[in-house]
Amino acid sequence: VPLKPFAGTIGNAPGEMGHHSVVPPRRVGGNLDIRDLAAGTILYLPVEVAGALFSVGDTHAAQGDGEVCGTAIESPMDVVLKLDLVKDARLKTPRFTTLGAVTRHLDAKGYEVTTGIGPDLMTGAKQAVSQMVDLLAGRYKLDPVDAYMLVSVCGDLRISEIVDMPNW
């Protein structure tokens, strides 16, 4: 599994009053779990409260695109950040800029692909992941739970095509 350290939760406090779980991603960040938010990436976040109340955590050594079962390689790490305020950025959601390509995760030696096709993206995603779990479990004699976790750690769940309705 190739390592690509990043922080899974990174964001500012939401503007709504009350207690808020860090788990769901939201307009101001949170549990984004985007493996491309790694060293050198510039992340832009909306600010909804005075002082932003920025926080960062849930550090991962590696994670597949999509973290399909909530599993990554969790690891402690030191995170060094530079924070700047960009006035009048008018952001509605997080956005980021990388210093290079983000698609060289595991592609150098080729890869296996399973698909999910149908009128619902979530159902299609579940089909693709389920078929990959079956493929890995059968081919490598893995317990399906272990194959599921492996897909979450180093698999890539991508939306390849959403133009031809009714199927995506």
C-alpha positions as a LaTeX table, in Angstrom:
\begin{tabular}{lrrr}
\hline
Residue & $x$ (\AA) & $y$ (\AA) & $z$ (\AA) \\
\hline
Val1 & 0.00 & 0.00 & 0.00 \\
Pro2 & 1.65 & 3.27 & $-1.05$ \\
Leu3 & 1.76 & 5.87 & 1.70 \\
Lys4 & 0.43 & 9.40 & 1.17 \\
Pro5 & $-0.02$ & 11.10 & 4.55 \\
Phe6 & $-2.84$ & 13.62 & 5.02 \\
Ala7 & $-5.26$ & 14.94 & 7.62 \\
Gly8 & $-8.76$ & 13.47 & 7.30 \\
Thr9 & $-10.54$ & 16.16 & 9.28 \\
Ile10 & $-9.68$ & 19.75 & 8.51 \\
Gly11 & $-11.94$ & 22.73 & 8.68 \\
Asn12 & $-13.50$ & 25.72 & 10.36 \\
Ala13 & $-16.43$ & 25.94 & 12.76 \\
Pro14 & $-19.87$ & 26.11 & 11.14 \\
Gly15 & $-21.92$ & 29.27 & 11.59 \\
Glu16 & $-24.93$ & 27.53 & 13.16 \\
Met17 & $-25.09$ & 27.59 & 16.95 \\
Gly18 & $-24.84$ & 24.35 & 18.93 \\
His19 & $-22.71$ & 21.24 & 19.19 \\
His20 & $-21.54$ & 19.83 & 15.86 \\
Ser21 & $-19.98$ & 16.47 & 15.13 \\
Val22 & $-16.79$ & 16.63 & 13.09 \\
Val23 & $-17.84$ & 13.48 & 11.20 \\
Pro24 & $-19.94$ & 14.78 & 8.31 \\
Pro25 & $-18.18$ & 17.00 & 5.81 \\
Arg26 & $-19.85$ & 20.37 & 5.40 \\
Arg27 & $-19.42$ & 23.77 & 3.74 \\
Val28 & $-16.59$ & 24.75 & 6.09 \\
Gly29 & $-14.68$ & 21.45 & 5.94 \\
Gly30 & $-14.83$ & 18.72 & 8.58 \\
Asn31 & $-14.30$ & 15.04 & 7.85 \\
Leu32 & $-13.36$ & 15.59 & 4.22 \\
Asp33 & $-11.13$ & 12.47 & 3.97 \\
Ile34 & $-9.64$ & 13.63 & 0.66 \\
Arg35 & $-6.27$ & 11.93 & 0.26 \\
Asp36 & $-5.12$ & 14.67 & $-2.10$ \\
Leu37 & $-5.14$ & 17.19 & 0.76 \\
Ala38 & $-1.52$ & 16.19 & 1.35 \\
Ala39 & 1.79 & 18.05 & 1.69 \\
Gly40 & 1.97 & 21.07 & $-0.58$ \\
Thr41 & $-1.77$ & 21.32 & $-1.22$ \\
Ile42 & $-3.46$ & 24.69 & $-0.77$ \\
Leu43 & $-6.89$ & 24.32 & 0.81 \\
Tyr44 & $-9.44$ & 27.13 & 0.79 \\
Leu45 & $-12.25$ & 27.02 & 3.35 \\
Pro46 & $-15.23$ & 29.31 & 3.91 \\
Val47 & $-15.18$ & 31.21 & 7.22 \\
Glu48 & $-18.56$ & 31.50 & 8.95 \\
Val49 & $-17.54$ & 32.59 & 12.50 \\
Ala50 & $-15.17$ & 35.22 & 13.83 \\
Gly51 & $-11.67$ & 33.75 & 14.14 \\
Ala52 & $-12.68$ & 30.71 & 12.00 \\
Leu53 & $-11.99$ & 28.30 & 14.93 \\
Phe54 & $-9.88$ & 26.09 & 12.62 \\
Ser55 & $-9.12$ & 22.49 & 13.61 \\
Val56 & $-7.25$ & 19.57 & 12.08 \\
Gly57 & $-6.93$ & 15.87 & 12.97 \\
Asp58 & $-7.72$ & 12.27 & 12.01 \\
Thr59 & $-4.36$ & 11.82 & 10.30 \\
His60 & $-3.97$ & 8.99 & 7.79 \\
Ala61 & $-0.82$ & 7.41 & 6.31 \\
Ala62 & $-2.84$ & 6.11 & 3.35 \\
Gln63 & $-6.41$ & 5.86 & 2.14 \\
Gly64 & $-8.15$ & 4.82 & $-1.04$ \\
Asp65 & $-10.15$ & 7.35 & $-2.98$ \\
Gly66 & $-13.61$ & 7.18 & $-1.43$ \\
Glu67 & $-12.61$ & 5.45 & 1.86 \\
Val68 & $-15.40$ & 3.02 & 1.03 \\
Cys69 & $-15.81$ & 1.34 & 4.43 \\
Gly70 & $-14.46$ & 4.05 & 6.69 \\
Thr71 & $-11.05$ & 2.38 & 6.86 \\
Ala72 & $-7.74$ & 4.11 & 6.23 \\
Ile73 & $-4.30$ & 3.57 & 7.71 \\
Glu74 & $-4.68$ & 5.80 & 10.74 \\
Ser75 & $-1.39$ & 7.10 & 12.12 \\
Pro76 & $-0.10$ & 9.81 & 14.40 \\
Met77 & 1.82 & 12.61 & 12.72 \\
Asp78 & 2.96 & 16.15 & 13.13 \\
Val79 & 1.13 & 18.56 & 10.85 \\
Val80 & 2.68 & 21.88 & 9.88 \\
Leu81 & 0.26 & 24.40 & 8.37 \\
Lys82 & 0.38 & 27.98 & 7.19 \\
Leu83 & $-2.92$ & 29.82 & 7.62 \\
Asp84 & $-3.80$ & 32.92 & 5.63 \\
Leu85 & $-7.05$ & 34.89 & 5.44 \\
Val86 & $-8.23$ & 35.56 & 1.89 \\
Lys87 & $-10.75$ & 38.36 & 2.17 \\
Asp88 & $-13.82$ & 38.38 & $-0.09$ \\
Ala89 & $-13.06$ & 34.89 & $-1.43$ \\
Arg90 & $-16.82$ & 34.18 & $-1.47$ \\
Leu91 & $-16.38$ & 30.43 & $-1.13$ \\
Lys92 & $-19.49$ & 28.27 & $-0.80$ \\
Thr93 & $-17.61$ & 25.01 & $-0.19$ \\
Pro94 & $-14.00$ & 23.87 & 0.29 \\
Arg95 & $-11.72$ & 23.87 & $-2.73$ \\
Phe96 & $-8.05$ & 23.03 & $-3.13$ \\
Thr97 & $-5.07$ & 23.33 & $-5.45$ \\
Thr98 & $-2.34$ & 20.70 & $-5.75$ \\
Leu99 & 1.26 & 21.15 & $-6.85$ \\
Gly100 & 1.17 & 18.21 & $-9.26$ \\
Ala101 & $-0.79$ & 15.28 & $-10.60$ \\
Val102 & $-3.04$ & 13.39 & $-8.19$ \\
Thr103 & $-3.76$ & 10.33 & $-10.33$ \\
Arg104 & $-0.53$ & 8.36 & $-9.89$ \\
His105 & $-1.76$ & 6.53 & $-6.80$ \\
Leu106 & $-1.51$ & 2.89 & $-7.92$ \\
Asp107 & $-1.79$ & 3.20 & $-11.70$ \\
Ala108 & 1.85 & 2.57 & $-12.70$ \\
Lys109 & 1.41 & $-1.20$ & $-13.06$ \\
Gly110 & $-2.19$ & $-1.16$ & $-14.30$ \\
Tyr111 & $-5.26$ & $-1.93$ & $-12.26$ \\
Glu112 & $-8.43$ & $-3.96$ & $-11.95$ \\
Val113 & $-11.74$ & $-2.13$ & $-12.35$ \\
Thr114 & $-15.25$ & $-3.13$ & $-11.37$ \\
Thr115 & $-18.26$ & $-1.00$ & $-12.26$ \\
Gly116 & $-21.71$ & $-0.18$ & $-11.03$ \\
Ile117 & $-24.20$ & 1.04 & $-13.59$ \\
Gly118 & $-27.74$ & 2.24 & $-13.01$ \\
Pro119 & $-30.01$ & 5.21 & $-12.30$ \\
Asp120 & $-28.71$ & 5.84 & $-8.74$ \\
Leu121 & $-25.09$ & 6.88 & $-8.05$ \\
Met122 & $-25.06$ & 5.45 & $-4.51$ \\
Thr123 & $-26.40$ & 2.09 & $-5.70$ \\
Gly124 & $-23.85$ & 2.07 & $-8.52$ \\
Ala125 & $-21.03$ & 2.85 & $-6.09$ \\
Lys126 & $-22.14$ & 0.04 & $-3.79$ \\
Gln127 & $-22.29$ & $-2.38$ & $-6.74$ \\
Ala128 & $-18.78$ & $-1.47$ & $-7.88$ \\
Val129 & $-17.34$ & $-1.83$ & $-4.37$ \\
Ser130 & $-19.17$ & $-5.12$ & $-3.76$ \\
Gln131 & $-17.86$ & $-6.56$ & $-7.01$ \\
Met132 & $-14.29$ & $-5.49$ & $-6.14$ \\
Val133 & $-14.60$ & $-7.11$ & $-2.72$ \\
Asp134 & $-15.79$ & $-10.34$ & $-4.38$ \\
Leu135 & $-12.94$ & $-10.18$ & $-6.92$ \\
Leu136 & $-10.23$ & $-9.69$ & $-4.28$ \\
Ala137 & $-11.71$ & $-12.24$ & $-1.87$ \\
Gly138 & $-11.94$ & $-14.88$ & $-4.59$ \\
Arg139 & $-8.65$ & $-14.24$ & $-6.34$ \\
Tyr140 & $-6.48$ & $-13.83$ & $-3.24$ \\
Lys141 & $-8.45$ & $-16.03$ & $-0.81$ \\
Leu142 & $-9.16$ & $-13.07$ & 1.47 \\
Asp143 & $-11.93$ & $-12.91$ & 4.01 \\
Pro144 & $-14.52$ & $-10.55$ & 2.46 \\
Val145 & $-14.21$ & $-8.18$ & 5.45 \\
Asp146 & $-10.44$ & $-7.96$ & 4.88 \\
Ala147 & $-10.99$ & $-7.36$ & 1.15 \\
Tyr148 & $-13.49$ & $-4.61$ & 2.01 \\
Met149 & $-10.96$ & $-2.90$ & 4.28 \\
Leu150 & $-8.24$ & $-3.25$ & 1.62 \\
Val151 & $-10.49$ & $-1.51$ & $-0.93$ \\
Ser152 & $-11.04$ & 1.28 & 1.59 \\
Val153 & $-7.30$ & 1.66 & 2.20 \\
Cys154 & $-6.00$ & 1.65 & $-1.39$ \\
Gly155 & $-8.88$ & 1.36 & $-3.86$ \\
Asp156 & $-10.28$ & 4.23 & $-5.85$ \\
Leu157 & $-14.01$ & 4.86 & $-6.11$ \\
Arg158 & $-14.55$ & 7.21 & $-9.02$ \\
Ile159 & $-17.52$ & 8.56 & $-10.88$ \\
Ser160 & $-16.56$ & 7.98 & $-14.48$ \\
Glu161 & $-19.67$ & 9.07 & $-16.34$ \\
Ile162 & $-22.87$ & 10.87 & $-15.40$ \\
Val163 & $-23.91$ & 12.25 & $-18.74$ \\
Asp164 & $-26.06$ & 9.46 & $-20.21$ \\
Met165 & $-29.26$ & 9.35 & $-18.19$ \\
Pro166 & $-31.02$ & 7.45 & $-16.92$ \\
Asn167 & $-27.90$ & 5.40 & $-16.07$ \\
Trp168 & $-24.73$ & 6.76 & $-14.51$ \\
\hline
\end{tabular}
